[in-house]
Protein backbone atom coordinates (compact mmCIF):
# COMPACT_ATOMS: atom_id res chain seq x y z
CA UNK A 1 0.00 0.00 0.00
CA UNK A 2 1.51 3.30 -1.11
CA UNK A 3 1.22 6.33 1.16
CA UNK A 4 1.15 9.95 -0.10
CA UNK A 5 1.10 13.13 1.91
CA UNK A 6 -0.73 16.04 0.25
CA UNK A 7 -4.26 15.73 -1.08
CA UNK A 8 -4.09 19.20 -2.61
CA UNK A 9 -1.28 18.07 -4.91
CA UNK A 10 -3.30 15.06 -6.10
CA UNK A 11 -6.32 16.86 -7.58
CA UNK A 12 -7.72 13.88 -9.50
CA UNK A 13 -8.39 12.10 -6.19
CA UNK A 14 -9.33 15.20 -4.24
CA UNK A 15 -11.91 16.02 -6.93
CA UNK A 16 -13.53 12.59 -6.60
CA UNK A 17 -13.41 12.70 -2.80
CA UNK A 18 -15.30 16.01 -2.70
CA UNK A 19 -17.62 15.42 -5.66
CA UNK A 20 -20.84 15.61 -3.66
CA UNK A 21 -23.72 17.64 -5.10
CA UNK A 22 -23.29 21.38 -4.45
CA UNK A 23 -26.62 22.52 -5.89
CA UNK A 24 -27.95 23.27 -2.40
CA UNK A 25 -24.98 25.51 -1.66
CA UNK A 26 -25.29 27.31 -4.98
CA UNK A 27 -29.01 27.89 -4.39
CA UNK A 28 -28.21 29.48 -1.02
CA UNK A 29 -25.57 31.73 -2.56
CA UNK A 30 -27.97 32.82 -5.31
CA UNK A 31 -30.75 33.53 -2.78
CA UNK A 32 -28.34 35.68 -0.80
CA UNK A 33 -27.36 37.55 -3.95
CA UNK A 34 -31.02 38.25 -4.72
CA UNK A 35 -31.83 39.45 -1.21
CA UNK A 36 -28.70 41.36 -0.25
CA UNK A 37 -27.15 42.76 -3.44
CA UNK A 38 -28.94 45.76 -4.98
CA UNK A 39 -27.73 44.95 -8.49
CA UNK A 40 -27.54 41.81 -10.60
CA UNK A 41 -24.63 39.57 -9.65
CA UNK A 42 -22.87 38.70 -12.89
CA UNK A 43 -19.27 38.21 -11.78
CA UNK A 44 -18.00 36.55 -8.60
CA UNK A 45 -14.68 35.75 -6.97
CA UNK A 46 -13.86 32.52 -5.15
CA UNK A 47 -10.85 32.28 -2.83
CA UNK A 48 -9.50 28.74 -2.30
CA UNK A 49 -11.37 27.43 -5.35
CA UNK A 50 -9.66 24.03 -5.34
CA UNK A 51 -10.43 21.76 -8.26
CA UNK A 52 -13.17 24.05 -9.54
CA UNK A 53 -16.52 22.67 -8.36
CA UNK A 54 -18.04 26.14 -8.23
CA UNK A 55 -16.03 27.35 -11.24
CA UNK A 56 -17.76 24.82 -13.46
CA UNK A 57 -21.21 25.27 -11.86
CA UNK A 58 -21.94 29.00 -11.60
CA UNK A 59 -21.61 29.62 -15.38
CA UNK A 60 -24.69 27.42 -15.84
CA UNK A 61 -26.62 30.25 -14.18
CA UNK A 62 -25.10 32.96 -16.35
CA UNK A 63 -22.60 34.01 -13.67
CA UNK A 64 -18.91 34.26 -14.54
CA UNK A 65 -16.43 33.33 -11.85
CA UNK A 66 -12.74 33.73 -11.11
CA UNK A 67 -11.17 31.37 -8.61
CA UNK A 68 -7.75 31.26 -7.08
CA UNK A 69 -5.89 28.65 -5.10
CA UNK A 70 -2.43 28.21 -3.62
CA UNK A 71 -2.09 24.73 -5.18
CA UNK A 72 -0.70 24.79 -8.72
CA UNK A 73 -1.90 21.22 -9.45
CA UNK A 74 -5.46 22.12 -8.43
CA UNK A 75 -5.41 25.28 -10.54
CA UNK A 76 -4.20 23.32 -13.56
CA UNK A 77 -6.83 20.63 -12.94
CA UNK A 78 -9.62 23.23 -12.64
CA UNK A 79 -8.59 24.99 -15.84
CA UNK A 80 -8.49 21.65 -17.69
CA UNK A 81 -12.10 21.00 -16.59
CA UNK A 82 -13.10 24.51 -17.64
CA UNK A 83 -11.56 23.94 -21.07
CA UNK A 84 -13.17 20.51 -21.42
CA UNK A 85 -16.59 22.01 -20.66
CA UNK A 86 -15.92 24.95 -23.01
CA UNK A 87 -16.42 27.48 -20.23
CA UNK A 88 -13.45 29.71 -21.11
CA UNK A 89 -14.57 33.32 -20.84
CA UNK A 90 -17.02 32.41 -18.06
CA UNK A 91 -14.63 30.77 -15.62
CA UNK A 92 -10.93 30.76 -14.81
CA UNK A 93 -8.59 29.59 -12.08
CA UNK A 94 -5.35 31.31 -11.14
CA UNK A 95 -2.63 30.72 -8.56
CA UNK A 96 -3.05 32.97 -5.54
CA UNK A 97 -2.69 33.17 -1.79
CA UNK A 98 -5.60 34.17 0.46
CA UNK A 99 -3.24 36.14 2.69
CA UNK A 100 -2.06 38.55 0.00
CA UNK A 101 -3.88 38.44 -3.34
CA UNK A 102 -5.87 41.51 -4.37
CA UNK A 103 -7.89 42.38 -7.47
CA UNK A 104 -9.38 45.51 -8.94
CA UNK A 105 -12.88 46.36 -7.72
CA UNK A 106 -14.63 44.48 -10.51
CA UNK A 107 -16.50 41.65 -8.77
CA UNK A 108 -20.15 41.80 -7.69
CA UNK A 109 -19.66 39.25 -4.92
CA UNK A 110 -17.28 36.68 -3.49
CA UNK A 111 -17.82 33.29 -1.87
CA UNK A 112 -15.61 31.28 0.47
CA UNK A 113 -16.73 27.67 0.67
CA UNK A 114 -16.95 25.57 3.81
CA UNK A 115 -14.19 26.48 6.30
CA UNK A 116 -11.60 27.31 3.63
CA UNK A 117 -10.87 30.57 5.42
CA UNK A 118 -9.74 28.44 8.36
CA UNK A 119 -6.40 27.91 6.63
CA UNK A 120 -5.46 31.53 7.36
CA UNK A 121 -3.93 31.22 10.83
CA UNK A 122 -2.38 34.57 11.75
CA UNK A 123 -4.56 37.51 12.85
CA UNK A 124 -2.76 40.00 10.64
CA UNK A 125 -3.23 37.75 7.60
CA UNK A 126 -6.94 37.29 8.29
CA UNK A 127 -7.42 41.05 8.52
CA UNK A 128 -5.45 41.64 5.32
CA UNK A 129 -7.56 39.02 3.56
CA UNK A 130 -10.78 40.79 4.55
CA UNK A 131 -9.43 44.17 3.48
CA UNK A 132 -8.10 42.94 0.13
CA UNK A 133 -11.22 40.94 -0.67
CA UNK A 134 -13.57 43.80 0.20
CA UNK A 135 -11.54 46.12 -2.04
CA UNK A 136 -11.97 43.62 -4.89
CA UNK A 137 -15.79 43.76 -4.71
CA UNK A 138 -18.07 46.57 -5.83
CA UNK A 139 -19.67 48.64 -3.08
CA UNK A 140 -23.03 47.11 -2.20
CA UNK A 141 -21.79 43.63 -3.10
CA UNK A 142 -21.25 40.84 -0.60
CA UNK A 143 -18.58 38.46 0.60
CA UNK A 144 -20.23 35.21 1.77
CA UNK A 145 -18.23 33.04 4.14
CA UNK A 146 -19.37 29.48 4.86
CA UNK A 147 -17.96 28.72 8.29
CA UNK A 148 -18.47 26.95 11.59
CA UNK A 149 -17.33 28.13 15.00
CA UNK A 150 -15.80 26.57 18.07
CA UNK A 151 -18.38 24.57 20.03
CA UNK A 152 -18.91 25.70 23.61
CA UNK A 153 -17.65 22.39 24.96
CA UNK A 154 -14.36 20.72 24.03
CA UNK A 155 -13.03 18.18 23.46
CA UNK A 156 -15.60 17.05 20.94
CA UNK A 157 -16.35 13.35 21.38
CA UNK A 158 -16.37 11.23 18.23
CA UNK A 159 -15.84 14.24 15.96
CA UNK A 160 -15.23 12.17 12.84
CA UNK A 161 -16.86 12.46 9.42
CA UNK A 162 -16.76 9.56 6.98
CA UNK A 163 -18.11 9.34 3.45
CA UNK A 164 -17.60 7.59 0.11
CA UNK A 165 -17.45 8.89 -3.47
CA UNK A 166 -16.65 7.26 -6.78
CA UNK A 167 -16.34 8.24 -10.42
CA UNK A 168 -14.74 6.87 -13.60
CA UNK A 169 -13.40 3.77 -11.91
CA UNK A 170 -11.93 5.68 -8.97
CA UNK A 171 -13.42 4.92 -5.54
CA UNK A 172 -12.49 6.96 -2.46
CA UNK A 173 -13.37 6.38 1.19
CA UNK A 174 -12.75 9.52 3.23
CA UNK A 175 -12.25 9.95 6.98
CA UNK A 176 -11.86 13.48 8.32
CA UNK A 177 -11.52 13.86 12.06
CA UNK A 178 -10.40 16.05 14.91
CA UNK A 179 -7.07 15.22 16.59
CA UNK A 180 -7.06 17.90 19.26
CA UNK A 181 -7.91 21.53 19.89
CA UNK A 182 -5.59 24.27 21.11
CA UNK A 183 -7.99 26.77 22.69
CA UNK A 184 -5.21 29.09 23.86
CA UNK A 185 -3.78 29.56 20.36
CA UNK A 186 -7.16 29.12 18.62
CA UNK A 187 -6.05 26.20 16.49
CA UNK A 188 -7.87 23.05 15.40
CA UNK A 189 -5.61 20.10 14.57
CA UNK A 190 -7.34 17.68 12.20
CA UNK A 191 -6.46 14.62 10.15
CA UNK A 192 -7.60 13.37 6.77
CA UNK A 193 -7.38 9.82 5.41
CA UNK A 194 -8.35 8.88 1.87
CA UNK A 195 -8.44 5.19 0.94
CA UNK A 196 -8.27 5.08 -2.83
CA UNK A 197 -9.09 2.34 -5.32
CA UNK A 198 -7.97 3.65 -8.71
CA UNK A 199 -9.17 0.98 -11.14
CA UNK A 200 -7.67 -1.77 -8.99
CA UNK A 201 -4.67 0.14 -7.62
CA UNK A 202 -5.10 0.56 -3.87
CA UNK A 203 -3.32 3.14 -1.70
CA UNK A 204 -3.88 5.71 1.03
CA UNK A 205 -3.46 9.47 1.17
CA UNK A 206 -3.08 10.62 4.74
CA UNK A 207 -2.05 13.88 6.33
CA UNK A 208 -2.64 16.36 9.13
CA UNK A 209 -4.23 19.80 8.82
CA UNK A 210 -4.09 22.79 11.13
CA UNK A 211 -6.96 25.27 10.85
CA UNK A 212 -7.89 28.37 12.74
CA UNK A 213 -10.40 27.78 15.53
CA UNK A 214 -13.01 30.46 14.89
CA UNK A 215 -15.14 32.31 17.44
CA UNK A 216 -17.95 34.71 16.53
CA UNK A 217 -16.40 37.51 18.60
CA UNK A 218 -13.20 37.21 16.58
CA UNK A 219 -15.09 37.44 13.28
CA UNK A 220 -16.91 40.56 14.47
CA UNK A 221 -13.62 42.15 15.53
CA UNK A 222 -11.95 41.48 12.17
CA UNK A 223 -14.93 42.89 10.30
CA UNK A 224 -14.87 46.01 12.48
CA UNK A 225 -11.15 46.53 11.86
CA UNK A 226 -11.50 46.07 8.11
CA UNK A 227 -13.58 49.30 7.89
CA UNK A 228 -14.93 48.13 4.52
CA UNK A 229 -17.34 45.42 5.66
CA UNK A 230 -20.26 44.83 7.97
CA UNK A 231 -22.10 41.65 8.90
CA UNK A 232 -25.38 41.96 7.06
CA UNK A 233 -26.99 38.62 7.91
CA UNK A 234 -26.34 35.02 8.95
CA UNK A 235 -28.11 31.93 7.60
CA UNK A 236 -28.00 28.26 8.54
CA UNK A 237 -27.96 25.31 6.14
CA UNK A 238 -31.78 25.41 5.90
CA UNK A 239 -31.56 29.07 4.85
CA UNK A 240 -33.13 30.21 8.09
CA UNK A 241 -31.89 33.60 9.25
CA UNK A 242 -30.02 33.49 12.57
CA UNK A 243 -30.64 36.04 15.32
CA UNK A 244 -27.25 37.75 15.66
CA UNK A 245 -28.16 39.16 19.06
CA UNK A 246 -27.96 35.66 20.55
CA UNK A 247 -25.02 33.33 20.97
CA UNK A 248 -23.51 31.87 17.81
CA UNK A 249 -21.38 28.77 18.42
CA UNK A 250 -20.25 25.59 16.73
CA UNK A 251 -23.34 23.75 17.96
CA UNK A 252 -25.28 25.60 15.26
CA UNK A 253 -23.32 23.88 12.50
CA UNK A 254 -22.05 25.43 9.29
CA UNK A 255 -23.36 28.95 8.76
CA UNK A 256 -23.37 31.45 5.91
CA UNK A 257 -22.11 34.88 6.97
CA UNK A 258 -23.12 37.66 4.60
CA UNK A 259 -20.58 40.49 4.71
CA UNK A 260 -21.71 43.68 2.99
CA UNK A 261 -19.07 45.74 1.18
CA UNK A 262 -19.30 49.41 2.17
N, C-alpha and C positions, 0 to 999 in steps of 0.2 A: 504494500500500500504506500503510495507516494504522498508526501506531505508538503504543501505549499504554505505561503505565509502572508499573502496580501490579496484579498478578494477584489480590491479596486484595481489591481493590475491584471486581473483575469476576467475581463468584462463579459466574455461569452457565457461564463458560469454565473456571474453576478446577475446578468440580465435574466437568465432562466429562474434563478432563486427568488428574484423580486418581480416576477411577471404576473402578479395578481392583478385583477381588474381594478383600474383606477377611475372608472366612470363616476363613482360616487364622489370621490375627491374633486374631480373636475366640475361636477354639478354644483358642489358647494362653492368652489372658487367663482364660478360664473354667477351664482346667486349673489355672492358678496359684491362682485363687480356691479351687478344691476342695482343693488340697493345703495351702495356706498360711493360709487364713482359717478360724478355728475356729467360725464361724457362717455361715449362709447369706447370700450376697451378693445383696441385693435392690435396693440403691441405690448408684450409682456417680457419680463426678465426673470430668469430662474437661476439663482445661485445653487451650487452643488447639484448640477443637473444629471450627473451620473451617466448611465447608458442611454438616456434620452426618452424615457417613458412619456414624459409630458411634452417633450419636443416633437414627438411624432403623433401626439393626440390633439393638442390644441389647434393645429391648423385645420382639423376637420370641422371646427366651429368658426372658421374664418379669422382666427386670431394668430398672428405671427409671433414667434417666440425665439429669444436668444438665451441660450444656456451657457454656463461656464462651470468648469470643474478643475480641480487641481491634478487629476489623474489623466495623463496623456493617453493611455490606452482606452479609457472610457470615452474621452472626447473623440478619438479616432473611430471607435465603435459606433458612437451616436451619429457621427457624420456619415458613416457608411450606411446606416439604417435610413437616414434622411435622404441620401442619394438613391437608395434602392426604392424608396417610396415616392421618389420624384417630388420631394417637398422643399428642394432648394428655393430660396427666395421667401419661404414662409418659416423656415426653421434653420438654426445653425447652432453649433457647439464650439466653444473656444476654450483654451486653457486659461484659467484664472484662479486667483486665491481670494477667498471670502474676506480675509483680513485687509486686503489692499486694493482690489480692483475697483475702478470707478469708470462710469460711462457719462456721456453727455445726457442732459435731461430730455430724453426722447421716448421713454417708456411710459405707458399709461398705468402700469401696475407691475408688481413683482410678487413671486410666490417662493416660499421656502418650505419644501416638503418635510415630512415627519422627522423632527429632531435633527435635521441636518445642521442647523445652527449650533447644535451642541458641540460640534467639533472645533468651535472657536473657544479657546480656554481662558485666555488672558482678558482682563477687564478692558484694558486699553484697546485691544483688537476688536472686542465686541462693539465698543462705542464707535470706533472708526468704521466698522462695517455698517452700522446703522446710519451714520452720517453720509458715507459714500453712496449707499443704496438709496437713501432719500433724495440725494442730489442727482440721482440718475432717473428719477421718476417725476413726471409732470405734477405741478401743484394740483391738489384735488384728487390725485391718484392714491392708490393704497399699496402697502407692502403687507402681505398676508403670511404670517408665520404659523406653521403647524407644529405644535410643541406640547410636551407634557412637563409637569413640575415635580419637584421632590414631594413624595408622600409625607404626611405628618409623622408617620411611624416607620422607623428603620431599625434593624434590617428588614427588607421585604422577604417574606418566606416564600419559597418556591417561585421566585420571579424568573421563570423560564418560558420562552415562547418557542414552539416547534411547529413547523409546517413543511409541506411537500409541494414541489412544482416540477413539471416536466414539459419538454418541447423538443421536437426534431431529434428524438433518440437520446436526449440528455435528461437524466432524472437527478433531482437534487433534494436531499433531505436537510433541512436547516434547523439548527438549534441556536438560539440567541438568548443568553442569560446574563444575570448580574453576578459578578464576582464579589465585589464589596463596594461600600460607599464611604467616601472621605468627606464628612460633613464640614469639617473645619476648612478645608481647601475647596469645597464645593465641586468635587469630582466624583463621577460615576465610572467605576471600572467594570467593564463588561467583556464577555467573550462570545465569539462566533465560531460555529463549527458547521461546515458544509460537507456532507457525504455525497460524492458525485459518482454517478454511473454514466459515463460518456460512451454510449454504444458498446458497452461491455468492458470498458476500461474503468476500474474502480480506484478512487483515491479520495483523500480528505483535504480540505482547505480549512485551516484553523489558525486563529489569531486572537489577540486581545485588543480592545478599544478603550480609550479613555475619553469620556465626554464631560462637558460641563454639567453640573447638577444645578438645574434652574429653580429659582424661587420667584414668585410673582412680584415681590417687593424689588428684587433686582431688575426685572424687566422694566418696571415702572421707572426706576431710577435711571436706567440707560436711556429710555425714551425721553425723559425730562432733560437729560444732559445733551441729547442730540439737537435740541432746539428746532428741529425740522419735522418732528413727528408727534402725533398724539394717539393714544389708544382710543379708537373709535367704537369698537365693539368686540365681543368675544362670543364664539359659537362652539357648541360641542359637536360630536360626530353625527348627531341627529338633526343638526342645524337648528338647535334651540338656543336662543340668546341667553347668555349667562349674566346674572346680576353681579356687576363688578364691585358693588359695595360690600359684598360678602367675601368669605374666604375662598381663595382659589388655590387648590393643592393638587398633588398627583392623583389623589383618589378620584378626581373628576375625569381622568383619562386624557386622551389627546384632544387638544383644543385648538381652534383657529383664532388667532389674534389679528384683528384688522387694525393696521397702523395707518392713519391718514397722513399724507404728505402735505405740509403747510406751505 
